[in-house]
Amino acid sequence: MVTTVDIRERIIAMLDFPRRLVRSEMDLYECPHNGEFDNKDHVCIECADGPECEWLYATDTVAALDSRSTPQLAEALEFAIISVATNAVKLNHDPQQCRCQVCAWIQQAEVLRSEIQQYRAS
């Protein structure tokens, strides 16, 4: 039987890859905040990397993730799925056919998303 603790631990573990991927794609050399999103700074609000940076800042440490509710973690996973799927599209990969690290992560994340939905329904 799946428990809330199991779901939380799996989500937190699954968020590691997209955090590394997002961080590697961001140009932090140009960022005046070094990737620490500031929702009061117009530079952050107008930045093209704003949504990814905000997500990264909110999920960047296990301590930050441990303090999140299970629904908040599920939302972070949803954002991660969208971000990684966007990356797969840019690479011209089909996550259902490809076995690269990006596509394999999407497949695993979709399984976890389905399990979360089943857990919520029970």
C-alpha positions as CSV (number, residue, x, y, z in Angstrom):
1,M,0.0,0.0,0.0
2,V,1.3,3.4,-1.0
3,T,1.5,6.0,1.8
4,T,1.8,9.8,1.8
5,V,5.4,9.4,3.0
6,D,6.2,7.1,0.0
7,I,4.7,9.6,-2.4
8,R,6.5,12.5,-0.9
9,E,9.9,10.7,-0.9
10,R,9.4,9.6,-4.5
11,I,8.5,13.1,-5.7
12,I,11.4,14.7,-3.9
13,A,13.8,12.1,-5.5
14,M,12.2,12.7,-8.9
15,L,12.7,16.4,-8.7
16,D,16.5,16.1,-8.6
17,F,17.0,15.5,-12.3
18,P,14.8,18.4,-13.6
19,R,16.5,20.8,-11.1
20,R,19.9,19.9,-12.5
21,L,18.6,20.2,-16.0
22,V,16.9,23.6,-15.5
23,R,20.0,24.9,-13.6
24,S,22.3,23.8,-16.5
25,E,20.2,25.6,-19.1
26,M,20.0,28.9,-17.2
27,D,22.5,31.7,-17.8
28,L,23.3,32.5,-14.2
29,Y,26.3,34.6,-15.2
30,E,23.9,37.4,-16.3
31,C,21.6,37.0,-13.3
32,P,22.1,39.8,-10.7
33,H,20.6,37.4,-8.1
34,N,22.7,34.3,-9.1
35,G,19.5,32.3,-9.7
36,E,17.8,33.2,-6.4
37,F,14.4,34.4,-7.7
38,D,13.1,37.7,-6.2
39,N,9.4,38.2,-7.0
40,K,9.7,41.9,-6.1
41,D,12.5,42.6,-8.6
42,H,11.4,43.7,-12.0
43,V,14.5,42.1,-13.5
44,C,13.3,38.7,-12.2
45,I,9.7,39.3,-13.2
46,E,10.6,40.2,-16.8
47,C,13.4,37.6,-17.2
48,A,12.8,34.9,-19.8
49,D,13.9,32.3,-17.3
50,G,11.6,33.7,-14.6
51,P,9.2,30.7,-14.2
52,E,12.0,28.2,-14.3
53,C,14.1,30.3,-11.9
54,E,11.2,30.7,-9.5
55,W,10.5,27.0,-9.6
56,L,14.2,26.2,-9.2
57,Y,14.6,28.5,-6.2
58,A,11.5,27.0,-4.6
59,T,12.7,23.4,-5.0
60,D,16.4,23.8,-4.9
61,T,17.1,22.1,-1.5
62,V,15.8,19.0,0.1
63,A,15.1,21.2,3.2
64,A,12.8,23.4,1.2
65,L,11.1,20.4,-0.3
66,D,10.6,18.7,3.1
67,S,8.6,21.7,4.3
68,R,6.2,21.6,1.3
69,S,2.9,19.9,1.5
70,T,2.2,16.8,-0.6
71,P,0.0,18.9,-3.0
72,Q,2.7,21.5,-3.4
73,L,5.2,18.7,-4.2
74,A,2.8,17.3,-6.8
75,E,2.5,20.8,-8.3
76,A,6.3,21.0,-8.4
77,L,6.4,17.6,-10.2
78,E,3.8,18.9,-12.7
79,F,6.0,21.9,-13.5
80,A,9.0,19.6,-13.8
81,I,7.2,17.3,-16.2
82,I,6.3,20.3,-18.4
83,S,9.8,21.7,-18.3
84,V,11.5,18.4,-19.1
85,A,8.9,17.6,-21.8
86,T,9.7,21.0,-23.4
87,N,13.4,20.0,-23.3
88,A,12.5,16.8,-25.1
89,V,10.6,18.7,-27.8
90,K,13.6,21.0,-28.3
91,L,15.8,17.9,-28.7
92,N,13.2,16.5,-31.2
93,H,12.8,13.4,-29.0
94,D,9.6,11.3,-28.6
95,P,9.4,10.4,-24.9
96,Q,7.3,7.4,-25.7
97,Q,10.0,5.9,-28.1
98,C,13.3,7.4,-26.9
99,R,15.4,5.9,-24.1
100,C,17.6,8.9,-23.4
101,Q,17.9,10.3,-19.8
102,V,15.4,13.1,-20.5
103,C,12.8,10.8,-22.0
104,A,13.3,8.1,-19.5
105,W,12.7,10.7,-16.7
106,I,9.5,11.8,-18.4
107,Q,8.3,8.2,-18.5
108,Q,9.1,7.6,-14.8
109,A,7.5,10.9,-13.8
110,E,4.3,10.1,-15.7
111,V,4.1,6.8,-13.9
112,L,4.5,8.6,-10.6
113,R,1.9,11.2,-11.6
114,S,-0.6,8.4,-12.3
115,E,0.2,6.8,-8.9
116,I,-0.4,10.2,-7.2
117,Q,-3.8,10.5,-9.0
118,Q,-4.7,7.0,-7.9
119,Y,-3.6,7.7,-4.4
120,R,-5.7,10.9,-4.2
121,A,-8.7,9.0,-5.6
122,S,-8.5,6.3,-2.9
